[in-house]
């Protein structure tokens, strides 16, 4: 599982729920570096920025996600 992005993404979710937003974003980025098509990490980054109150960065991250993954069902 060293190249599987899911553990990084799951750990990021736990960190985010615990309020460790910056570290969570780091782990989402690691997951995306392992698999650039791991869309849940891209939207996890956006959601985390929103929780941090950084609407500008959240919007940018959402836009990247919707451009990169246009065929996703309604999220």
CORHUQUI-V896191 format. One record per residue. N is the residue number from 1. RES is the residue in one small letter. NEAR is the number of other C-alpha atoms within 8 Angstrom. Layout:
{{N:RES:NEAR} {N:RES:NEAR}}
This chain:
{{1:x:3} {2:x:3} {3:x:5} {4:x:9} {5:x:12} {6:x:7} {7:x:7} {8:x:11} {9:x:13} {10:x:8} {11:x:10} {12:x:14} {13:x:10} {14:x:9} {15:x:12} {16:x:11} {17:x:7} {18:x:6} {19:x:6} {20:x:9} {21:x:11} {22:x:6} {23:x:9} {24:x:15} {25:x:12} {26:x:9} {27:x:12} {28:x:15} {29:x:11} {30:x:10} {31:x:16} {32:x:13} {33:x:7} {34:x:9} {35:x:9} {36:x:8} {37:x:5} {38:x:10} {39:x:9} {40:x:7} {41:x:12} {42:x:15} {43:x:11} {44:x:11} {45:x:13} {46:x:14} {47:x:9} {48:x:13} {49:x:13} {50:x:11} {51:x:7} {52:x:7} {53:x:6} {54:x:9} {55:x:8} {56:x:6} {57:x:10} {58:x:14} {59:x:9} {60:x:9} {61:x:12} {62:x:11} {63:x:8} {64:x:9} {65:x:12} {66:x:8} {67:x:7} {68:x:6} {69:x:8} {70:x:7} {71:x:4} {72:x:6} {73:x:4} {74:x:3} {75:x:3}}
